[in-house]
């Protein structure tokens, strides 16, 4: 009888171990929606003072709520095939229309949100870059609208002198990023914007010092009401998953 009790106890423990193993396999599932394999952040370039919430699977996480104009969300790790992301007006549970993301795995993205609450726009930028080695690099995202005078296409010059020479990036249109432009590391640099094909300065942008081997993104938006100066916002890269 004593032997049978020991055998029964061993069988019960073995069964429990099998159940635990099954539960562990479920937790490690690699199906869509269960593995975070790409990184996304959002930048608010909307008009009309609209603040935004970014929800993942219905929850607004730390750093993703009440994002004001000119601010970015946290870098959020999601599953590329099933990101479960929605964009809302701050405090609302209703998603803005038109957001249909398409992400690849093991990548990093910036999503520019423009337009208005009634007619939002979403533009996704791939943040992949090649290390600039002992230099640094910066790219410009042209987030201006038709409210800004001119055609909206820019040439970009790095640390311009009296003679501009060949632009470092050409004809960067609205809702478009420039390529990553190499700049000297460890110092403040200047990028000059001109209307494409022209040499008259549209605006000079001060680029904060970047450590060698690193990059940053500068989002350029319309000027504030009553001003002629385009607004600029600097973003460090998100970590990759």
N, C-alpha and C positions, 0 to 999 in steps of 0.2 A: 504493500500500500504506500509506504514511504517513498519507494522508488518511482511509483506512478505519479506521485505529487511533484517530485523533482522534474520528471519528464514533462509534465503538463506546464510547469512554470517555465521551463526552457523554451517550449513551443510558443508560449504566450509572449515571451521576450523577443523571440525571433520574428513573430508576426508583427509586433510593435516596431521593430527595426525596419521591416519591409515597408510599413506604412510611412514611417518617417522618411525613408529614402524616396518614396514616391512623392511626398510633399516637397522635398528638396528639388526634385526634378521639375515639378510644376513651377516653383519659384524661379528657376533658372531658364524658363522657357524662352526660346529665341524667336517666337512667332511675332507677327506684326503687333505693335503696341506694347510689347513686353521688353524690348531692348532699346535703350537710348543710344543711338549711333550717329547722331548728327547734332550740330549746335546752331541755334537761331537766336537772333536778337532783333528788336523792332525799333525804328526811329520815327518819332512823331513829327511829321512835316505838314500836318493838316492846317486848314485855315479856321478862323472863327473862334479861336481859343478853346478848341476841343481837347480835353484830356482823355487818355485812353487807359483801359485795363487789358492786359493780355492774360487769357485763361488757358490753362492746360488741363484737359479733361474736366472742365468746369470750375477749376480752382485757380484763383489769382494768387500766385506765389509772391514771396518777398522780392521786392524790386520790380515787380510787374504791374503794380497798381498806380492809378492816378498819374500817368506819364504825361507830363506837360509838353507843349510845343517846344521843339529843340532839345528834347531829352530822349534817351534810349532806355529800353527795358534791360533787364538782366540777360546775360547769355544763358539760354535755356537748352538743356540736352533733351532731345526728343527722338522718337523713332521716325525715320524718314518716310516709311510707307504708311504710317498711321500716327501723325504728330499730335492729333487731338488738340489743336490750337484754335482759339477763336479770339477775335479782336472786338472789344466793346467800348462804348462810351463809358467813362469812369462812373462806377456806381450802378451801371445797368446790367441786366442779365440777358439783353438782346444783342446778338452778334451783328456787327456791321456786315453789309452784304458784299459779295464779290471776292472774298478771300479764299482762294483755292490753291494752296501751296503745292509745289512740286520740288522735293528735295532728294538729293542723292545721299547715300550713306557715307559716313566718315568725312563729311564736309562741314564747313562753317558758312553761315549766310547772314546777311543783313537785309531786313525787309523794310523798305521805305514806305510809310503810309502818308499819302497826300490827299488832296481833295477836301471834302467836307463830310460831316456825319451822314448827310443824305446821299452823297455821291462820292464815296471814298475810292481811292486808288491804291493799289499794292504793287510795288516793284521789288523784285528779289534780286540781290546782288551776291554773287559767289565771292567769298572772301579769300579764296586761295591765292597765295603769292609765293614767289621764289625768293628765298632769303637774299637780301642785298649784300651779304658778306660783311665787309668792314665799313660799308656805307649804311645809310638808312633809306627808307622809301616812304612815300606818301601818295595817296590818290585823292582826287576830288570827285565827289558826287554832286552833279548839278541838279539840285532839287528846286530850282526856280520854276515859276509858272508864267503864264502870259501877262500877269500883272507886272512883271519886270520888263522894262523897256529893252528893245533890241530883239534880235532873232533867237537869242538864247543859246547860241553855239560859241564856245570859247576856245581860244588857244591859250596854252599855259607855258610860262617861262619860269625857270628856276634861277633865283638870285640874279635878276636882270641887271645888265650894265647899260651904258649909254646906247650901245648898239645891241638890239635884241637878238639878231641872228635867227636860227631855226628854233621853232617852239619845241618844248619837250613833250607836249601832247597837243593834238590838233582837233578842232571841231568837236569838242565835247558837248553834246546836246543835252536837252532837258531829260530828266529821269535816266541819265546815263552816267556811268563812272568813267573817269580817265583810267588809263593803265597806271600801275604803281610807278611813280617817278622817283628815280634815285636822287637823294640829297645828301650833303655831308652830314655825318653823324656827330652827335655831341655838341651841336650848336643850333641857335635859332636860325631859321631860313626864311626866305621870302618867295612866295609864288605870285607871279603877276598874271592876272586874267586880262585878255583883250578879246574883243569880238573877233571871230574867226576871220583870218586873212588881213587883219588890221594890226597896227602897232601902237595905237593910242591906248594907254592904260585904262582899263575898266575899273579894276580894283587890285590892290596889293593885299595879299593874305599872309599874315605872320604864322609860321609853322613852329610850334614849340619844339625844343630839342628832343631828338629821338636817339635812343641808344643804338649803337652799331648792331646790325643784323635784324633790327626790328622795323615795323611799319606802323602807320596810322592812317586813318581815313578822316577827311574833312568834308562834312556835308555843308553845302552852301545853299541858303534859302533866300526868299524874297526879303527885301528891306522892310523894316518895321514902318508902320504908318507915319508919314511925315519925315522919313529919312531916305537918303539915296544910297546908303551903305548896305550892301548885301550882308546878311548874317551868316556867321560861320560857326560850326560846332565840330570839335575834334573827338574822334572815337578811337580808342585802342582796340586791337584785334581781340576777338573772343578766343579762348582756348579751344582746341579741337578735342573731340571725344576720343 
